[in-house]
Amino acid sequence: MEKVYMSEDGYQRLTKELDEMKNSKRAEIQEAIATAREFGDLKENAEYHAAREAQGLLEAKIRQLEDKLARTEIVDSSNIPTDAIHFGAKVEVKDLDTGDIENYELVGAGDDDPMNDRILVSSPFAQALLEHKVGDEVEVNAPAGVLRFKILKIEY
């Protein structure tokens, strides 16, 4: 089974989310199912079917989160070498095709936020950057073709 790397904060955040799903959201959906049953004939009861579907989606999400947390390895960033790109790095790269400067932080599950340039260390882009140093040129296979970047700066 593939390990899922994350920070202690990310692990705590996902654990809290799982707890909320199991204790609050489950109870809300069970209550919605009970209320919908009171409306009568279950075969033609849209509220009942919607609540049952929500229950199935929630249980799938719970199983997915439990699996992820079971495979988690919490990364201690104090033991990571800082001369190359590793988990937790803040990286500045230059797109060699467009000349654009881009910044990313390589994070674990629970800490990712692509809209704010916090990308999963397990993503293809981050995987292509790992172990490289300032000045290295990196090629990333993407659906749009091969993207080329030069690493300008690494921070931790």
TORMAR-915399 format. One line per field, with one value per residue: x, y, z of N, C-alpha, C in turn; residue number from 1. Coordinates in steps of 0.02 Angstrom, whole numbers, plus 50000, padded with zeros to 5 digits. Example, Ala and Ser with C-alpha at 12.3 -4.5 7.8 and 13.67 -1.06 7.14 Angstrom:
REM TORMAR-915399
nX: (50660 / 50642) .
nY: (49716 / 49888) .
nZ: (50390 / 50354) .
caX: (50615 / 50684) .
caY: (49775 / 49947) .
caZ: (50390 / 50357) .
cX: (50660 / 50645) .
cY: (49835 / 50002) .
cZ: (50390 / 50394) .
num: (1 / 2) .
//
This chain:
REM TORMAR-915399
nX: (50042 / 50026 / 50109 / 50046 / 50101 / 50109 / 50095 / 50098 / 49997 / 49911 / 49871 / 49802 / 49699 / 49629 / 49591 / 49504 / 49405 / 49359 / 49306 / 49202 / 49121 / 49085 / 49019 / 48934 / 48880 / 48836 / 48733 / 48646 / 48606 / 48546 / 48439 / 48372 / 48335 / 48247 / 48147 / 48104 / 48049 / 47931 / 47848 / 47782 / 47749 / 47892 / 47942 / 47910 / 47963 / 48050 / 48128 / 48171 / 48249 / 48348 / 48409 / 48457 / 48549 / 48639 / 48684 / 48754 / 48857 / 48922 / 48967 / 49056 / 49152 / 49196 / 49256 / 49359 / 49435 / 49471 / 49552 / 49655 / 49708 / 49751 / 49859 / 49949 / 50101 / 50182 / 50276 / 50427 / 50487 / 50606 / 50709 / 50738 / 50843 / 50898 / 50953 / 50902 / 50749 / 50617 / 50486 / 50380 / 50448 / 50464 / 50454 / 50525 / 50501 / 50545 / 50454 / 50511 / 50462 / 50368 / 50422 / 50367 / 50365 / 50340 / 50272 / 50274 / 50218 / 50263 / 50161 / 50078 / 49936 / 49785 / 49840 / 49844 / 49808 / 49772 / 49730 / 49800 / 49929 / 49981 / 50031 / 50004 / 50130 / 50134 / 50087 / 50103 / 50179 / 50248 / 50318 / 50406 / 50489 / 50553 / 50703 / 50783 / 50893 / 50933 / 50948 / 50938 / 50861 / 50699 / 50590 / 50418 / 50295 / 50142 / 49964 / 49952 / 50070 / 50251 / 50316 / 50433 / 50543 / 50645 / 50731 / 50731 / 50734 / 50738 / 50655 / 50632) .
nY: (49941 / 50110 / 50241 / 50387 / 50545 / 50673 / 50825 / 50852 / 50943 / 50933 / 50801 / 50807 / 50893 / 50816 / 50709 / 50773 / 50812 / 50685 / 50640 / 50731 / 50695 / 50564 / 50580 / 50698 / 50726 / 50599 / 50575 / 50681 / 50644 / 50520 / 50564 / 50638 / 50534 / 50464 / 50560 / 50575 / 50448 / 50457 / 50520 / 50429 / 50312 / 50234 / 50206 / 50308 / 50420 / 50557 / 50631 / 50534 / 50451 / 50541 / 50568 / 50441 / 50425 / 50527 / 50474 / 50361 / 50422 / 50492 / 50386 / 50325 / 50426 / 50430 / 50302 / 50318 / 50421 / 50360 / 50258 / 50333 / 50397 / 50285 / 50246 / 50345 / 50432 / 50532 / 50674 / 50730 / 50881 / 50933 / 50846 / 50845 / 50865 / 51024 / 51067 / 51024 / 50989 / 50935 / 50859 / 50985 / 51093 / 51260 / 51319 / 51410 / 51428 / 51444 / 51452 / 51386 / 51398 / 51501 / 51600 / 51639 / 51663 / 51555 / 51501 / 51374 / 51268 / 51116 / 51002 / 50890 / 50776 / 50848 / 50971 / 51027 / 51151 / 51199 / 51320 / 51415 / 51387 / 51277 / 51123 / 50946 / 50836 / 50716 / 50737 / 50734 / 50844 / 50891 / 50775 / 50770 / 50875 / 50838 / 50805 / 50885 / 51027 / 51204 / 51289 / 51178 / 51106 / 51051 / 50931 / 50908 / 50793 / 50826 / 50835 / 50931 / 50920 / 50916 / 51005 / 51130 / 51180 / 51289 / 51281 / 51407 / 51449 / 51379 / 51355 / 51324) .
nZ: (50000 / 49959 / 50041 / 50124 / 50133 / 50254 / 50350 / 50528 / 50563 / 50450 / 50465 / 50587 / 50548 / 50451 / 50532 / 50619 / 50527 / 50487 / 50609 / 50625 / 50516 / 50551 / 50673 / 50675 / 50542 / 50500 / 50592 / 50559 / 50430 / 50455 / 50529 / 50431 / 50345 / 50428 / 50446 / 50314 / 50292 / 50359 / 50271 / 50196 / 50064 / 50011 / 49884 / 49796 / 49854 / 49852 / 49941 / 50031 / 49948 / 49909 / 50032 / 50064 / 49961 / 49993 / 50112 / 50067 / 49992 / 50094 / 50176 / 50088 / 50076 / 50209 / 50221 / 50127 / 50185 / 50306 / 50256 / 50198 / 50313 / 50382 / 50307 / 50325 / 50342 / 50448 / 50416 / 50478 / 50469 / 50515 / 50493 / 50360 / 50220 / 50161 / 50042 / 49924 / 49833 / 49932 / 50031 / 50094 / 50043 / 49981 / 49825 / 49693 / 49525 / 49351 / 49207 / 49065 / 48937 / 48932 / 49010 / 49129 / 49306 / 49438 / 49595 / 49716 / 49849 / 49919 / 49986 / 50102 / 50106 / 50160 / 50183 / 50062 / 49939 / 49798 / 49738 / 49807 / 49777 / 49846 / 49830 / 49813 / 49869 / 49808 / 49681 / 49501 / 49452 / 49567 / 49598 / 49491 / 49523 / 49642 / 49733 / 49653 / 49627 / 49654 / 49502 / 49422 / 49278 / 49240 / 49172 / 49146 / 49119 / 49051 / 49020 / 48919 / 48855 / 48859 / 48991 / 49033 / 49161 / 49259 / 49409 / 49526 / 49660 / 49824 / 49974 / 50149) .
caX: (50000 / 50064 / 50105 / 50023 / 50143 / 50077 / 50119 / 50057 / 49938 / 49867 / 49844 / 49752 / 49642 / 49591 / 49562 / 49446 / 49354 / 49331 / 49266 / 49140 / 49080 / 49059 / 48976 / 48883 / 48848 / 48799 / 48671 / 48602 / 48578 / 48500 / 48378 / 48338 / 48305 / 48190 / 48095 / 48078 / 48007 / 47865 / 47807 / 47743 / 47774 / 47963 / 47958 / 47902 / 47981 / 48113 / 48168 / 48202 / 48302 / 48403 / 48443 / 48495 / 48607 / 48686 / 48714 / 48803 / 48914 / 48958 / 49001 / 49113 / 49202 / 49224 / 49302 / 49417 / 49475 / 49500 / 49606 / 49710 / 49738 / 49785 / 49921 / 49986 / 50166 / 50191 / 50344 / 50461 / 50525 / 50671 / 50759 / 50741 / 50897 / 50870 / 50989 / 50864 / 50676 / 50586 / 50422 / 50379 / 50487 / 50433 / 50496 / 50512 / 50523 / 50533 / 50429 / 50559 / 50427 / 50333 / 50460 / 50331 / 50392 / 50286 / 50292 / 50234 / 50238 / 50248 / 50130 / 50045 / 49863 / 49757 / 49869 / 49844 / 49763 / 49799 / 49715 / 49851 / 49994 / 50002 / 50016 / 50022 / 50196 / 50123 / 50064 / 50156 / 50222 / 50292 / 50363 / 50459 / 50535 / 50588 / 50775 / 50820 / 50924 / 50931 / 50984 / 50919 / 50803 / 50656 / 50536 / 50359 / 50247 / 50075 / 49917 / 49964 / 50135 / 50306 / 50327 / 50502 / 50551 / 50710 / 50722 / 50764 / 50744 / 50709 / 50652 / 50596) .
caY: (50000 / 50171 / 50286 / 50455 / 50589 / 50735 / 50857 / 50840 / 50986 / 50903 / 50740 / 50828 / 50922 / 50761 / 50672 / 50813 / 50806 / 50618 / 50638 / 50769 / 50655 / 50506 / 50597 / 50748 / 50719 / 50535 / 50585 / 50724 / 50605 / 50470 / 50601 / 50655 / 50472 / 50450 / 50609 / 50558 / 50388 / 50477 / 50546 / 50375 / 50265 / 50246 / 50198 / 50372 / 50471 / 50588 / 50651 / 50473 / 50429 / 50590 / 50557 / 50377 / 50438 / 50567 / 50428 / 50320 / 50465 / 50506 / 50325 / 50316 / 50476 / 50407 / 50246 / 50346 / 50458 / 50311 / 50225 / 50381 / 50407 / 50223 / 50241 / 50407 / 50438 / 50603 / 50694 / 50776 / 50924 / 50952 / 50797 / 50846 / 50907 / 51084 / 51087 / 51000 / 50992 / 50880 / 50875 / 51047 / 51146 / 51314 / 51319 / 51460 / 51401 / 51485 / 51414 / 51400 / 51411 / 51565 / 51648 / 51654 / 51641 / 51524 / 51479 / 51318 / 51235 / 51045 / 50984 / 50825 / 50774 / 50887 / 51038 / 51050 / 51205 / 51219 / 51390 / 51455 / 51358 / 51224 / 51063 / 50882 / 50810 / 50656 / 50756 / 50724 / 50902 / 50890 / 50717 / 50788 / 50923 / 50809 / 50791 / 50932 / 51083 / 51268 / 51290 / 51120 / 51111 / 50993 / 50921 / 50879 / 50768 / 50850 / 50823 / 50979 / 50906 / 50920 / 51073 / 51136 / 51229 / 51297 / 51295 / 51470 / 51456 / 51329 / 51377 / 51280) .
caZ: (50000 / 49953 / 50098 / 50113 / 50174 / 50274 / 50410 / 50589 / 50556 / 50400 / 50495 / 50636 / 50512 / 50422 / 50587 / 50642 / 50474 / 50492 / 50669 / 50611 / 50471 / 50586 / 50730 / 50661 / 50477 / 50500 / 50631 / 50520 / 50374 / 50483 / 50547 / 50368 / 50321 / 50472 / 50430 / 50247 / 50298 / 50384 / 50216 / 50166 / 50014 / 49998 / 49814 / 49761 / 49903 / 49829 / 50000 / 50057 / 49902 / 49913 / 50096 / 50058 / 49917 / 50033 / 50160 / 50030 / 49976 / 50157 / 50198 / 50043 / 50096 / 50273 / 50206 / 50091 / 50234 / 50352 / 50220 / 50192 / 50379 / 50401 / 50269 / 50335 / 50375 / 50464 / 50399 / 50523 / 50423 / 50542 / 50470 / 50287 / 50194 / 50130 / 49981 / 49866 / 49843 / 49968 / 50062 / 50132 / 50010 / 49943 / 49766 / 49641 / 49461 / 49291 / 49149 / 49012 / 48875 / 48935 / 49049 / 49190 / 49370 / 49477 / 49662 / 49742 / 49911 / 49914 / 50049 / 50105 / 50108 / 50214 / 50180 / 49992 / 49920 / 49733 / 49723 / 49840 / 49756 / 49892 / 49791 / 49844 / 49852 / 49767 / 49615 / 49450 / 49448 / 49626 / 49591 / 49443 / 49555 / 49699 / 49731 / 49611 / 49663 / 49620 / 49439 / 49382 / 49233 / 49251 / 49124 / 49176 / 49069 / 49067 / 48965 / 48866 / 48826 / 48906 / 49017 / 49056 / 49213 / 49291 / 49480 / 49543 / 49732 / 49868 / 50044 / 50197) .
cX: (50044 / 50054 / 50079 / 50062 / 50105 / 50109 / 50074 / 49993 / 49887 / 49833 / 49789 / 49689 / 49598 / 49557 / 49500 / 49389 / 49320 / 49285 / 49199 / 49093 / 49047 / 49008 / 48920 / 48844 / 48809 / 48732 / 48622 / 48568 / 48530 / 48434 / 48338 / 48303 / 48242 / 48132 / 48062 / 48033 / 47937 / 47819 / 47769 / 47782 / 47846 / 47982 / 47955 / 47920 / 48050 / 48158 / 48205 / 48260 / 48362 / 48443 / 48484 / 48556 / 48660 / 48721 / 48768 / 48866 / 48956 / 48997 / 49062 / 49169 / 49235 / 49274 / 49366 / 49463 / 49507 / 49559 / 49667 / 49746 / 49776 / 49852 / 49967 / 50053 / 50177 / 50265 / 50369 / 50507 / 50593 / 50727 / 50769 / 50800 / 50868 / 50906 / 50953 / 50790 / 50652 / 50518 / 50428 / 50416 / 50441 / 50481 / 50475 / 50542 / 50507 / 50511 / 50474 / 50526 / 50394 / 50372 / 50426 / 50367 / 50333 / 50314 / 50245 / 50262 / 50217 / 50224 / 50099 / 49969 / 49839 / 49782 / 49865 / 49790 / 49789 / 49785 / 49766 / 49921 / 50023 / 49982 / 50039 / 50091 / 50191 / 50099 / 50120 / 50204 / 50272 / 50341 / 50420 / 50511 / 50578 / 50661 / 50816 / 50843 / 50916 / 50975 / 50967 / 50860 / 50765 / 50603 / 50479 / 50313 / 50177 / 50029 / 49929 / 50031 / 50189 / 50317 / 50398 / 50509 / 50624 / 50697 / 50764 / 50780 / 50708 / 50712 / 50616 / 50572) .
cY: (50062 / 50216 / 50354 / 50499 / 50653 / 50762 / 50838 / 50881 / 50957 / 50841 / 50758 / 50856 / 50867 / 50718 / 50707 / 50808 / 50738 / 50613 / 50674 / 50729 / 50598 / 50525 / 50646 / 50733 / 50653 / 50543 / 50628 / 50685 / 50552 / 50503 / 50619 / 50593 / 50456 / 50497 / 50593 / 50496 / 50404 / 50503 / 50491 / 50332 / 50281 / 50241 / 50264 / 50431 / 50500 / 50607 / 50591 / 50451 / 50477 / 50581 / 50493 / 50386 / 50478 / 50522 / 50385 / 50360 / 50480 / 50445 / 50310 / 50364 / 50457 / 50351 / 50271 / 50382 / 50411 / 50275 / 50271 / 50390 / 50344 / 50216 / 50301 / 50396 / 50513 / 50620 / 50745 / 50819 / 50944 / 50905 / 50798 / 50891 / 50966 / 51106 / 51064 / 51001 / 50927 / 50903 / 50940 / 51105 / 51198 / 51326 / 51375 / 51432 / 51450 / 51438 / 51433 / 51414 / 51479 / 51619 / 51667 / 51626 / 51615 / 51500 / 51425 / 51296 / 51163 / 51020 / 50915 / 50833 / 50812 / 50958 / 51067 / 51103 / 51232 / 51293 / 51438 / 51424 / 51309 / 51158 / 51000 / 50858 / 50748 / 50673 / 50745 / 50782 / 50902 / 50832 / 50732 / 50835 / 50891 / 50792 / 50839 / 50992 / 51147 / 51265 / 51231 / 51137 / 51045 / 50991 / 50884 / 50857 / 50788 / 50834 / 50870 / 50968 / 50911 / 50993 / 51075 / 51193 / 51231 / 51316 / 51355 / 51474 / 51400 / 51356 / 51325 / 51321) .
cZ: (50000 / 50014 / 50077 / 50161 / 50190 / 50337 / 50469 / 50586 / 50507 / 50428 / 50545 / 50602 / 50482 / 50476 / 50613 / 50591 / 50477 / 50553 / 50659 / 50567 / 50509 / 50639 / 50713 / 50597 / 50472 / 50535 / 50593 / 50464 / 50400 / 50503 / 50485 / 50340 / 50362 / 50456 / 50362 / 50249 / 50320 / 50329 / 50180 / 50117 / 49994 / 49924 / 49776 / 49806 / 49885 / 49887 / 50029 / 50013 / 49903 / 49977 / 50095 / 50014 / 49955 / 50084 / 50126 / 50013 / 50038 / 50179 / 50153 / 50062 / 50162 / 50262 / 50173 / 50141 / 50285 / 50320 / 50216 / 50258 / 50401 / 50366 / 50279 / 50368 / 50385 / 50454 / 50449 / 50481 / 50450 / 50519 / 50394 / 50265 / 50154 / 50066 / 49917 / 49884 / 49875 / 49994 / 50102 / 50099 / 49979 / 49885 / 49718 / 49576 / 49405 / 49236 / 49090 / 48944 / 48874 / 48970 / 49114 / 49251 / 49411 / 49544 / 49685 / 49809 / 49906 / 49982 / 50045 / 50106 / 50169 / 50215 / 50110 / 49980 / 49853 / 49714 / 49754 / 49831 / 49807 / 49860 / 49827 / 49821 / 49808 / 49696 / 49564 / 49445 / 49506 / 49621 / 49543 / 49474 / 49610 / 49684 / 49688 / 49653 / 49622 / 49557 / 49394 / 49337 / 49237 / 49196 / 49159 / 49119 / 49093 / 49009 / 48905 / 48831 / 48880 / 48925 / 49045 / 49106 / 49236 / 49364 / 49500 / 49617 / 49769 / 49940 / 50085 / 50255) .
num: (1 / 2 / 3 / 4 / 5 / 6 / 7 / 8 / 9 / 10 / 11 / 12 / 13 / 14 / 15 / 16 / 17 / 18 / 19 / 20 / 21 / 22 / 23 / 24 / 25 / 26 / 27 / 28 / 29 / 30 / 31 / 32 / 33 / 34 / 35 / 36 / 37 / 38 / 39 / 40 / 41 / 42 / 43 / 44 / 45 / 46 / 47 / 48 / 49 / 50 / 51 / 52 / 53 / 54 / 55 / 56 / 57 / 58 / 59 / 60 / 61 / 62 / 63 / 64 / 65 / 66 / 67 / 68 / 69 / 70 / 71 / 72 / 73 / 74 / 75 / 76 / 77 / 78 / 79 / 80 / 81 / 82 / 83 / 84 / 85 / 86 / 87 / 88 / 89 / 90 / 91 / 92 / 93 / 94 / 95 / 96 / 97 / 98 / 99 / 100 / 101 / 102 / 103 / 104 / 105 / 106 / 107 / 108 / 109 / 110 / 111 / 112 / 113 / 114 / 115 / 116 / 117 / 118 / 119 / 120 / 121 / 122 / 123 / 124 / 125 / 126 / 127 / 128 / 129 / 130 / 131 / 132 / 133 / 134 / 135 / 136 / 137 / 138 / 139 / 140 / 141 / 142 / 143 / 144 / 145 / 146 / 147 / 148 / 149 / 150 / 151 / 152 / 153 / 154 / 155 / 156) .
//
